[in-house]
Amino acid sequence: MELTSSRIAPCKRQIFWRGITGRCPNCGQGRLFKGYLRQVARCGVCEEDIGSIRADDGPAWLAILLTGHIIAPLIGYFALHDTLPPWLAMGSLLAITLVTALLLLPRAKGFFIAVIWLTGHRKARE
């Protein structure tokens, strides 16, 4: 006999992972986003109100922080070693930075939505 997600509350780690993967923090099956960063109003599976959760600037902050920690060692390496011409090193660093930030941003937003959902802090209803 299989238990459904409505019977057992998911642990925090599961909720965080659901957010990172872009899934509903409540059921884990519905999608969080309509597009790249636009939230859905409600989960398509469990009808959880996702649209009232506002992550604001948190995801951008986290994506920039993580991107900086990934890129900083590469900058140090290229500064100390002459493995590539300067123009190629700069171009590579720029491309890696851009790709990393763009890959991390929706995952960071999903994580923040999951954290806000877990703590129950939602936008005040007008």
C-alpha positions, 0 to 999 in steps of 0.5 A: 500500500502506497501512502500519498503525499497528503498523508505524510508531511514531507521533510524539509530536505524534500521541500527544499529539493522540490523548490530547487527542481521547480516543483510544488513544495506541497505535492512535489508534482506540479510545476512552480514556473510557467516560463523561465522565472514566472510563477504559476498562480496555483499548483496544477496538481494540488491547487496550492496557492503559489502565486502569493509567495514573493521571493523578491531579490533573494534569488538574485542575491543567492545566484550572484553569491554562488556564481562568485564563489564558482568563478573566483577560483577560475579568475585566480587560476587564470591570473596566476597561470598563462595557459590561455591568451588574456582575451580567451581567458576573459571571454571564457570567464565571461561565458562561464559567469553568464551560463552559471548565473542563468542556470542558478537563478531559477533554482535559487528562486524555487529554493526561496519559494520553498523556504517561504512556503515552509515557513508560512510567510506569504504576501498579505492579501489585499 
